[in-house]
Amino acid sequence: MSIDQKSRAMTFPRVGKFIIIFFAAAFILVGARGYQLYQYIFQENVKIDYLILVSDDDDIKSITEKLESDEVLINVKAFKWVAKKKKYSEYMRPGRYQLKKGMNTNELVNMLRSGAQSPVNITFNNVRFKEELAGKVSKYIKADSTSLLQLFSDEQQITDWGFTDENFRAMFIPNTYEMYWTTSAEEFAQRMKTEYDRFWNDTRTEQAAKMGLTPQQVVTLASIVQSETLKPDELKTVAGLYINRLNKGIALQADPTVKYAVGDYSIKRVLNKHLEIDSPYNTYKYAGLPPGPICFPEITSIDAVLNFEDHNYLYMCAREDFSGYHNFAKTLSQHNKNAKKYRDALDERRIYK
C-alpha cells in the first residue's frame, strides 16, 4: 500500500467519526428541542385559578401582559409559542374565561381561541328604578348602564313586544339568569322577553284572565303589593285587599304609589300635600291601577297576586309596633281606629314627615 493510500485510509475513519458525532449531537439537540416543545404544549402551565376578560381592544401582547403581571403562568414563553403556532391572534374572541389551576398551555390557548367562555350568573332584585336595574346588570356583562337604559327609550321595540313605555319594566322579572359576559344590551333585553314569555305560561295567563287582568296589570299590582309589605306571609293578604278594592271600584289609596309619584321613597309619613300631587300614579286621586309598575316585583309577589287570599278586607294600616306587619280592617270605622294608633305611634317617636 502506497503512502497516499495509507493517508486516505486514515482520513476516512476520522471523517466517519465526525459524521457520527455530528448526527448524534444533532439528534440530541433535536430530541431536547422536541421535548422542550412537548413541555411547552402539554406541561402544566397555569399556577392559579384566574378569571380573564378579553375585550375587543385586546391583542396577544395585552393578553400576555395580563397573565404575566398577575403571575398566572409558569412559563410565559410557552404561552407565546403555542399561541403563535395556533394562530390565536387570528381567532381571538372577546369573553370571560375561567382559567383553572393545572391547565396546560394547549388547553389554555384552545379555550381562548375557541371562545369557550365561562357564563356569569346575573342576579337583580330589590330594584325600584330602571337606573338601578341598568347599574346592577352592567356589573355582570359588557353592556354598560347607558346602553341598558337606552332600551327603555326604544319605543318601536317596546311596542313590537306588546308593551307601553309605562309598563315595559314588567318584562324584566327579577331572578338569576345565566348569560355570557359578552351579552349586549339588545341581547339582554331579548333574553328578558324570552324569560317573560316562559314565565307567563298558560296557567298564569289563565289565572290573570280570571281576575280580569292582563299579565302587565298583574305585575303592576304586584309592584304595589311588594312595596307595601316586607313580610312574605302578608303578600297574599295584601293582594286580596287590593283585588277587593279593584272589584268594588274603590281607589287603591296605596301609599307606595304616592311616594313613587313624588319621587321620594324616604317619606315615612304620607301627608295631605303628598296626596294632592297630580299624577296617574297617585292612587288616592285616581281609581284603578296606575299605568305601570312602581318597581320590578319579584316572582313571589307576582304569584301572590295570582293566588291572592280570599277575604273581605278593604283597609290596611301599618302596625303601631313598627314590626313591619299591618292591621287589616273590613270597615272604615275599624280602619280609622287602626290608623289613629299608628299616627299616635309616629307622634310619640317624633316622626312628622
C-alpha positions in Angstrom: 0.0 0.0 0.0 1.4 3.4 -1.0 1.7 6.3 1.3 -1.2 8.1 -0.4 -3.4 5.1 0.1 -2.5 4.8 3.7 -3.2 8.5 4.2 -6.7 8.2 2.7 -7.4 5.2 4.8 -6.6 7.0 7.9 -8.6 10.1 6.9 -11.9 8.4 6.1 -12.3 6.8 9.6 -11.8 10.3 11.1 -14.5 11.8 8.8 -16.8 9.0 9.6 -16.4 9.6 13.3 -17.1 13.3 12.8 -20.3 12.5 10.9 -21.4 10.1 13.6 -20.7 12.6 16.3 -22.4 15.4 14.3 -25.6 13.4 13.8 -25.6 12.1 17.4 -25.3 15.7 18.6 -28.0 16.8 16.2 -30.2 14.0 17.3 -29.7 15.0 20.9 -30.4 18.7 20.2 -33.5 17.8 18.1 -34.7 15.5 20.8 -34.1 18.1 23.5 -35.9 20.7 21.5 -38.7 18.3 20.8 -39.0 17.5 24.5 -39.0 21.3 25.3 -41.7 21.9 22.8 -43.7 19.0 24.1 -43.4 20.5 27.5 -44.5 23.9 26.1 -47.6 22.3 24.8 -48.6 19.7 27.3 -46.9 20.5 30.6 -48.9 22.2 33.4 -48.7 26.0 32.9 -51.4 27.7 34.9 -50.4 28.3 38.5 -53.7 29.6 39.9 -57.4 29.8 39.3 -57.8 33.0 37.3 -60.6 34.9 35.6 -59.6 36.9 32.5 -61.7 39.3 30.5 -60.8 39.6 26.8 -62.2 42.7 25.2 -62.4 43.8 21.6 -59.4 46.0 22.1 -57.1 43.2 23.4 -54.3 41.6 21.4 -51.7 38.9 22.0 -49.5 41.4 23.7 -52.1 42.7 26.1 -53.4 39.2 27.0 -49.8 38.1 27.7 -49.2 41.2 29.9 -52.3 40.4 31.9 -51.2 36.8 32.5 -47.7 37.8 33.2 -48.4 40.8 35.6 -50.7 38.7 37.7 -48.2 35.8 37.7 -50.7 33.3 36.3 -48.3 31.3 34.1 -45.4 29.1 35.0 -43.8 29.6 31.5 -44.8 32.7 29.6 -42.6 31.7 26.6 -44.6 28.5 26.3 -47.8 30.5 26.0 -46.4 32.9 23.4 -45.0 30.0 21.3 -48.2 27.9 21.4 -50.4 30.9 20.8 -48.3 31.8 17.7 -48.3 28.3 16.4 -52.1 28.0 16.8 -52.6 31.5 15.2 -54.5 32.7 18.3 -54.2 36.3 17.1 -56.4 35.5 14.1 -59.1 33.8 16.2 -59.1 36.0 19.3 -62.6 36.2 20.7 -63.9 38.6 23.4 -65.2 36.9 26.5 -64.9 36.0 30.2 -62.7 33.0 30.6 -62.1 31.0 33.7 -58.6 29.5 33.9 -58.1 26.5 36.1 -55.0 25.7 38.1 -53.2 22.9 36.4 -54.2 23.6 32.8 -51.5 23.1 30.2 -50.7 25.6 27.6 -52.6 23.7 24.9 -55.8 23.7 26.9 -55.4 27.4 27.7 -54.9 28.5 24.1 -57.6 26.2 22.9 -60.1 27.7 25.4 -59.2 31.3 24.4 -59.1 30.5 20.7 -62.4 28.7 20.6 -64.3 31.3 22.6 -65.2 28.8 25.3 -66.4 31.4 27.8 -67.5 30.7 31.4 -71.0 32.0 31.9 -72.0 34.5 34.6 -75.0 34.5 36.8 -76.8 37.8 36.6 -78.9 38.5 39.6 -81.1 41.5 40.2 -83.7 42.1 42.8 -84.9 44.8 45.2 -84.9 47.2 42.2 -87.2 50.2 42.0 -86.0 52.3 39.2 -84.7 51.4 35.7 -81.4 53.2 36.6 -80.9 50.7 39.4 -81.6 47.8 37.0 -79.1 49.1 34.5 -76.5 49.7 37.2 -76.8 46.2 38.6 -76.9 44.3 35.3 -73.9 46.2 33.9 -71.7 44.8 36.6 -72.1 41.4 35.1 -72.0 41.9 31.4 -70.0 44.0 28.8 -73.0 46.2 28.1 -72.8 49.4 30.1 -75.5 51.1 32.1 -76.1 53.7 29.4 -76.8 51.2 26.7 -79.1 49.3 29.0 -81.0 52.5 29.9 -81.5 53.1 26.2 -83.6 50.0 26.0 -86.3 51.9 27.8 -86.3 54.6 25.1 -86.7 52.3 22.1 -90.4 53.0 21.6 -90.7 50.9 18.4 -89.2 47.8 20.0 -91.2 48.3 23.2 -94.4 48.4 21.1 -93.4 45.4 19.0 -93.0 43.4 22.1 -96.5 44.4 23.3 -95.7 46.9 26.0 -96.1 50.6 26.6 -93.4 53.0 27.9 -95.1 52.8 31.3 -95.4 49.1 31.7 -92.2 48.0 29.9 -90.5 47.3 33.2 -93.0 44.4 33.7 -90.9 42.5 31.1 -87.9 42.4 33.5 -88.6 39.8 36.1 -86.1 39.7 38.9 -84.3 36.4 39.2 -80.9 34.8 38.5 -80.1 34.3 34.8 -77.0 32.6 33.3 -75.5 34.6 30.4 -72.2 35.4 28.8 -70.1 38.4 29.7 -70.2 39.5 26.0 -74.0 39.9 26.2 -75.1 43.2 24.6 -77.9 45.4 25.8 -80.1 44.2 23.0 -79.3 40.5 23.7 -80.1 41.1 27.4 -83.5 42.6 26.5 -84.3 39.7 24.1 -83.4 37.2 26.9 -85.7 39.0 29.3 -88.5 38.9 26.7 -87.9 35.1 26.3 -88.0 34.7 30.1 -91.1 36.8 30.4 -92.9 34.6 27.8 -91.7 31.5 29.6 -92.9 32.8 32.9 -96.3 33.7 31.6 -97.3 30.2 30.7 -100.9 29.1 30.1 -101.6 28.5 33.8 -100.5 32.0 34.9 -102.2 33.7 31.9 -105.4 31.9 32.7 -105.2 32.9 36.3 -104.8 36.6 35.3 -107.7 36.4 32.8 -110.0 35.0 35.5 -109.1 38.1 37.6 -109.9 40.4 34.7 -106.3 41.5 34.4 -103.5 41.3 31.8 -100.1 40.0 32.8 -98.8 43.6 32.7 -101.5 44.6 35.1 -100.8 41.7 37.4 -97.1 42.8 37.5 -98.2 46.4 38.2 -100.4 45.3 41.2 -97.6 43.0 42.4 -95.2 46.0 42.4 -97.6 47.8 44.8 -98.1 44.7 47.0 -94.4 44.2 47.3 -93.8 47.9 48.1 -96.5 47.7 50.8 -95.0 44.9 52.9 -91.7 43.3 53.5 -93.3 40.3 55.1 -93.7 37.3 52.7 -96.6 35.9 54.8 -98.6 39.0 54.2 -98.2 39.2 50.4 -101.4 37.2 49.6 -103.4 39.1 52.2 -102.4 42.5 50.8 -103.0 41.3 47.3 -106.5 40.1 48.2 -107.3 43.5 49.8 -106.4 45.4 46.6 -108.3 42.9 44.5 -111.3 43.6 46.6 -110.9 47.4 46.1 -110.5 47.0 42.4 -113.6 44.8 42.1 -115.6 47.3 44.1 -114.3 50.3 42.1 -112.7 51.8 45.3 -109.5 53.8 44.8 -106.5 51.7 45.9 -105.1 54.5 48.1 -101.7 52.9 48.2 -99.0 55.0 49.9 -96.1 53.5 47.9 -97.7 54.8 44.7 -97.8 58.3 46.2 -94.1 58.0 47.1 -93.4 56.9 43.6 -95.3 59.9 42.2 -93.5 62.3 44.5 -90.2 60.5 43.6 -89.1 60.2 47.3 -89.2 56.7 48.9 -87.7 58.1 52.1 -91.1 59.5 53.1 -92.1 57.8 56.3 -95.3 59.7 56.8 -97.6 60.5 53.8 -99.1 63.9 54.3 -102.1 65.7 52.6 -99.7 67.7 50.5 -98.4 64.4 49.0 -101.9 63.2 48.3 -102.6 66.3 46.2 -99.9 65.6 43.6 -101.4 65.3 40.2 -100.0 62.0 38.8 -101.6 58.9 37.3 -99.6 57.0 39.9 -101.4 58.8 42.7 -103.9 56.1 43.6 -105.6 58.4 46.1 -106.5 60.8 43.3 -107.1 58.3 40.5 -109.0 55.0 40.8 -107.8 51.7 39.3 -104.3 50.6 38.7 -101.5 53.1 37.7 -100.2 52.8 34.1 -97.3 50.7 35.1 -95.3 49.0 37.8 -93.7 51.2 40.5 -90.8 48.8 40.9 -89.6 45.5 39.5 -91.6 43.0 41.6 -90.2 39.6 42.4 -91.8 36.3 41.3 -93.1 35.6 44.8 -95.0 38.9 44.7 -96.4 38.2 41.2 -97.5 34.7 42.3 -99.0 36.2 45.5 -101.3 38.4 43.3 -102.3 35.4 41.1 -103.0 33.3 44.2 -104.4 36.1 46.4 -106.1 35.4 49.7 -109.9 35.5 49.5 -111.2 37.7 52.3 -113.3 40.8 53.0 -110.6 43.3 54.0 -110.7 46.7 52.3 -108.3 48.6 54.6 -104.8 48.2 55.9 -102.5 50.3 58.1 -99.0 49.7 59.4 -99.0 48.3 62.9 -98.2 50.7 65.7 -95.4 48.4 66.9 -93.3 49.1 63.7 -92.9 45.4 63.2 -93.4 45.7 59.5 -96.8 44.0 59.7 -100.2 45.5 59.1 -103.6 45.8 60.8 -106.3 44.8 58.4 -109.9 46.0 58.6 -113.2 45.3 56.8 -114.9 48.6 57.8 -113.8 52.2 57.7 -114.5 52.8 61.3 -112.2 49.9 62.3 -109.6 51.2 59.9 -109.8 54.7 61.5 -109.0 53.2 64.9 -106.0 51.4 63.5 -104.8 54.5 61.7 -105.1 56.5 64.9 -102.9 54.0 66.7 -100.3 54.3 64.1 -100.4 58.1 64.0 -100.0 58.3 67.7 -97.0 56.0 67.5 -95.5 58.2 64.9 -96.1 61.3 67.0 -94.6 59.6 70.0 -91.4 58.9 68.0 -91.5 62.4 66.6 -91.8 61.2 63.0 -93.5 64.0 61.2 -92.5 63.5 57.6 
